[in-house]
Amino acid sequence: MSSKRILSCLAVIAATAFSATTAFAVQSLDTYIVRDAGVGPLDNKVPFDQAALEKILPEGVTFQPQTVELEGAAPYTVLRVSRGKNLLLELESNGDRKKPRVTGITVFTQRIADARGARVKARLSSLYHYGEKPDCIPGAGRYTGRIFCTAPKLDHVIYIFGGKKPAEDGVLPPPTEIANWRLIAIMWSAT
C-alpha cells in the first residue's frame, strides 16, 4: 500500500452520519481481529447507528458522539466506544444521510489484534519482519505529531505510531528514530 493509498483511506474515513438497525451475534472484544474486511463483526455493511451498534458490540460499552473539525473540511461525527474511562474504538461513517454505514474503525485498545497479531503498544520495529519496509507518511489534523504506516500484507489497515517526541508538522522522522515508536492505534478503512 502506497502513501497515496493511505491518503485515500484517510479521506474516506473522514465523513459524517447516523441511523438504521442490524443484529449480529455479540462477541467479546478479545475475539475481534482487524482484517481487510473489517474489525470483528463490524464491516461496511453495519449501520452507523448507536442502537444497531449496541446489539452488535459487547454489553458494558458506552457510546459518545463527537464532532471532529479539520482545517479545510466540513465537520463530521464519530462514535467513540468506551468501557469506563478506556477508549476502545472510534467508528466513522460513509456520510450517507439515508443509509449511513460504518466505513472506518480506529482501535485504541490492546484487547484487539490485527490479522498478523499486532496490538496497540507494539514497537514499530517488531511489526515489520525481514524484508518488509514500512511505507509511512506524517500524520495531519488531530494526528499531527504521529505517523501513519501501511500494515504489511493488509490493504485496508493502517498503523498509527507515536513517539516520546512528536514528529514536526509534515515531517517524517528518520527510520532510526521511529523504530522505537509505539503503535497507538490500528485503523481500518473500507476502501
C-alpha positions in Angstrom: 0.0 0.0 0.0 1.5 3.3 -1.0 1.3 6.7 0.6 -1.3 7.6 -2.0 -3.4 4.6 -0.7 -3.0 5.8 2.9 -4.3 9.2 1.9 -7.2 7.6 0.1 -8.2 5.6 3.1 -7.9 8.6 5.4 -10.1 10.7 3.0 -12.9 8.1 3.0 -12.7 7.7 6.8 -13.4 11.5 7.2 -17.2 11.5 6.6 -20.5 12.1 8.6 -23.6 10.2 9.7 -26.4 8.5 11.8 -29.4 5.9 11.7 -30.6 2.2 10.9 -30.5 -1.3 12.5 -29.0 -4.8 12.2 -28.5 -7.8 14.6 -25.3 -9.9 14.8 -24.1 -12.4 17.4 -22.4 -10.4 20.2 -18.7 -11.4 20.6 -16.2 -10.5 23.2 -13.8 -7.7 22.2 -10.9 -10.1 22.9 -12.1 -12.2 19.9 -12.1 -9.3 17.4 -9.4 -9.3 14.8 -8.7 -6.4 12.4 -8.8 -7.8 8.9 -9.1 -6.3 5.4 -12.9 -7.0 5.7 -13.4 -5.2 9.0 -13.0 -5.4 12.7 -14.7 -8.4 14.4 -18.3 -8.3 13.4 -18.0 -4.7 12.2 -17.7 -4.0 8.5 -19.1 -1.6 5.8 -22.5 -3.4 5.9 -23.1 -2.4 9.5 -25.4 0.7 10.0 -23.7 3.7 11.6 -26.4 3.9 14.3 -25.9 3.6 18.0 -29.0 1.4 18.6 -27.8 -1.1 15.9 -24.2 -1.0 17.3 -25.5 -1.7 20.8 -26.9 -5.0 19.5 -23.5 -5.9 18.0 -20.9 -4.8 20.5 -20.5 -6.4 23.9 -22.5 -5.2 26.9 -21.0 -2.5 29.1 -19.7 -0.3 26.4 -20.8 3.3 26.1 -21.1 5.5 23.0 -20.3 9.1 22.8 -20.8 11.0 19.5 -18.0 13.5 18.9 -17.8 16.2 16.2 -14.4 16.3 14.5 -13.3 19.5 12.9 -10.4 19.5 10.5 -9.0 22.6 8.8 -10.4 22.9 5.3 -13.1 20.2 5.7 -16.7 20.0 6.9 -17.1 18.9 10.5 -18.1 15.2 10.8 -19.3 12.9 13.6 -17.5 9.9 15.0 -18.9 7.5 17.6 -16.4 6.9 20.4 -16.9 3.5 22.1 -15.6 3.2 25.6 -15.7 0.9 28.7 -15.4 3.1 31.8 -12.7 5.6 31.1 -10.9 3.4 28.5 -11.5 4.4 24.8 -11.8 1.2 22.8 -12.8 2.2 19.3 -13.8 5.1 17.2 -16.3 4.5 14.4 -16.7 6.6 11.4 -19.4 6.6 8.6 -19.7 6.9 4.9 -21.7 10.1 5.4 -24.8 8.9 3.6 -27.7 10.6 5.3 -30.2 7.9 4.2 -28.2 4.7 4.8 -25.1 5.5 6.8 -22.7 2.6 7.2 -19.5 2.1 9.2 -16.6 2.7 6.9 -13.8 3.4 9.3 -12.8 2.0 12.7 -9.8 3.0 14.8 -8.8 0.6 17.5 -7.2 2.1 20.6 -7.2 -1.0 22.9 -4.7 -3.8 23.3 -7.5 -6.3 23.5 -8.0 -6.3 19.7 -5.2 -7.5 17.4 -4.9 -7.4 13.7 -4.6 -10.5 11.4 -0.8 -10.5 12.0 -1.1 -10.3 15.8 -0.1 -6.6 16.1 -1.6 -4.9 19.1 -1.6 -1.3 20.5 1.7 -0.5 22.3 3.9 -2.7 20.0 7.1 -1.2 18.7 7.3 -0.3 15.0 10.4 -2.4 14.6 8.6 -5.5 15.9 5.8 -5.2 13.3 7.9 -5.3 10.1 9.8 -8.5 9.5 12.9 -9.1 7.4 12.5 -7.6 4.0 9.3 -5.6 5.0 9.9 -1.9 4.9 7.2 0.4 6.4 5.6 2.8 4.0 4.8 5.8 6.2 3.6 9.4 6.0 3.4 12.2 8.6 0.1 12.5 10.4 -2.1 15.5 10.0 -5.0 17.3 11.7 -5.8 15.6 15.0 -2.9 13.1 14.3 -0.2 15.8 13.8 3.0 14.6 15.5 2.2 10.9 14.7 2.9 8.9 11.7 0.7 6.6 9.5 2.2 3.4 8.1 0.7 0.7 6.0 0.2 -2.7 7.7 2.2 -5.4 6.0 0.1 -7.6 3.7 -3.2 -5.8 4.6 -4.7 -3.4 2.1 -7.3 -1.7 4.4 -5.3 -1.4 7.6 -3.1 1.4 8.7 -0.9 1.7 11.8 -0.7 4.9 13.7 2.5 5.4 15.7 3.7 7.9 18.2 7.0 8.6 19.9 8.1 10.3 23.1 9.0 13.4 21.0 6.2 14.1 18.5 7.1 14.5 14.8 7.3 18.0 13.5 4.2 19.0 11.5 4.5 17.5 8.0 7.9 15.8 8.7 8.6 12.1 8.7 11.3 11.4 11.3 14.3 9.2 10.3 13.9 5.4 10.4 16.3 5.1 13.3 14.1 7.4 15.4 10.7 5.8 14.6 11.9 2.2 15.0 11.2 2.5 18.7 7.9 4.4 18.3 4.8 2.6 19.7 1.6 1.6 18.0 -1.1 3.9 19.4 -3.9 2.8 17.1 -4.9 0.4 14.3 -7.1 2.0 11.7 -9.3 0.0 9.3 -10.9 1.7 6.3 -13.5 0.1 4.0 -11.7 1.5 0.9 
